[in-house]
């Protein structure tokens, strides 16, 4: 959090911004995309594991069948919620592209 606050105070000069943009443009787009997807999958896995751990902690005293059903229900709801949100963001991005062109 401190890094975030300090980054706001630092104003990027035009030269620094141009160098950063040129660095990004020089990257291989396929490698860049592959790296982004790899990071997203890792983040998704970690969040899923945390949700499973929290859910199991909450229903620890329940019978096994209830634990399985509750965990499955939470998994379905989280999947629909997360990927629904991602799909909505993609569609909004497509809408912006369509409006710009």
HELIX and SHEET records of a PDB file:
HELIX    1   1 UNK A    2  UNK A    9  1                                   8    
HELIX    2   2 UNK A   14  UNK A   26  1                                  13    
HELIX    3   3 UNK A   29  UNK A   58  1                                  30    
HELIX    4   4 UNK A   64  UNK A  100  1                                  37    
END                                                                             
